[in-house]
Amino acid sequence: MRFIWTVAWRLLREGRFQTALILGGVTVGVAVVVYITAIVNGLQANIIDRTLSAQAHVVLRPAERLNQRGSEPGDVLTLADVRKRTQREATVADAATVLATVRAVPGVAAAAALAAGPGVAQQGGVRKAVVLLGVDLAGYQQVIRLDDKLREGVLALPAGAALIGSELAADLGLSPGSRLRLQSAQGETLSVRVAGVLDYGIQDLNRRRVLLPLRDAQSLLGLGLDVTEIDVRAERLFEAEALAADLHRATGLAADSWQVANGQLVTALRSQSASSLMIRVFVTVAVALGIASVLVVSVVQRQREIGILRAMGTPRQRILGVFLLQGALVGFGGSLLGAGLGGALAVGFTRLARNADGTPLFPIVLQAELFVSTALLATAVGVLAAWLPALRAARLDPVEAIRG
């Protein structure tokens, strides 16, 4: 093994120009892979955070009741147009029992009961259509964080209080402490005090959503002690669809995951991942071809030396090992330099490209896993790229190699 290390290192040192070319190619290739991966991962994490910061990973609702076609006596065939019947909104009774069942399902991080319905917010003769959302604030915050969305006032929902969005507050001229009159579709009215103003990062939610204490919303919407949905946060975000199926089997309620509710977002994320993967594949192939071509030239140039080593009794396996080790060393060294360069480029670019509010235009995600996987990949590519040149060197006939 010492012989292989000594010869491989000497060949790399003597062919400094060729070694520099290989190292440069691997460094640039790895830097591109690290940079692209960090940017794409950052963009995806930012999009997911903005989209899911105000919605549950899984939403449970009562299953829709459908009309059933009655059977006809005898052999009479009736062609009927069976349509969904008009009905009052279905609700979930005994929410405490359902919540206990939901929380017992593996993969559920948190769950909260909600009472939601349409309503109207009135202030000074101005009326705005809103969505009334009754929650138990402590439980709801375990599903959807609100503390980072508070812009004014306090994050509290005592009886007779409400949390409203920033757009609704601007439209109605409201601030913490202001009185607001709410009316449900059932005609019930309630006067509340604005406890705080929230910014969800989504304009429609800021304009429509009004958070109320659960009991106040149930009374205003005429639901009694029932709720309209159960919101769930999954322990593993991208396993929400499988979790929804488990929750449906456990509760009998209709379960929709965030992937179903955001089909276009999922498609966009998959497209981004596919594009990033294709870039990495092509860069990896280019790096492998560069390593292979330079090592082929090295074998041709050192054909006489290889022949002498073979004539002195050096086994083919050692010759093979010398060139494979060269590929591994170049791949590993280039991966270290490339990882540092790619990380520096990503960090530098995010510091230069800024939004008007000073936040990064392209957020990045740099994890130790990215650098480790890239180093392993580059080393493996170096070995694989060196395989054919190493095989050619090992198969050289000593007599012909020395004579050539």
Sequence and secondary structure as in RCSB ss.txt:
>XXXX:A:sequence
MRFIWTVAWRLLREGRFQTALILGGVTVGVAVVVYITAIVNGLQANIIDRTLSAQAHVVLRPAERLNQRGSEPGD
VLTLADVRKRTQREATVADAATVLATVRAVPGVAAAAALAAGPGVAQQGGVRKAVVLLGVDLAGYQQVIRLDDKL
REGVLALPAGAALIGSELAADLGLSPGSRLRLQSAQGETLSVRVAGVLDYGIQDLNRRRVLLPLRDAQSLLGLGL
DVTEIDVRAERLFEAEALAADLHRATGLAADSWQVANGQLVTALRSQSASSLMIRVFVTVAVALGIASVLVVSVV
QRQREIGILRAMGTPRQRILGVFLLQGALVGFGGSLLGAGLGGALAVGFTRLARNADGTPLFPIVLQAELFVSTA
LLATAVGVLAAWLPALRAARLDPVEAIRG
>XXXX:A:secstr
 HHHHHHHHHHHHHTHHHHHHHHHHHHHHHHHHHHHHHHHHHHHHHHHHHHHTTS SEEEE           STT
                BSSHHHHHHHHHTSTTEEEEEEEEEEEEEEEETTEEEEEEEEEE HHHHHHHS  TTTE
EEE S   TTEEEEEHHHHHHHT  TT EEEEEETTS EEEEEEEEEE  S HHHHHHEEEEEHHHHHHHHT TT
 BSEEEEEESSGGGHHHHHHHHHHHH SEEEEHHHHTHHHHHHHHHHHHHHHHHHHHHHHHHHHHHHHHHHHHHH
HTHHHHHHHHHTT  HHHHHHHHHHHHHHHHHHHHHHHHHHHHHHHHHHHHHSB TTS BSS     HHHHHHHH
HHHHHHHHHHHHHHHHHHHT  HHHHHH 
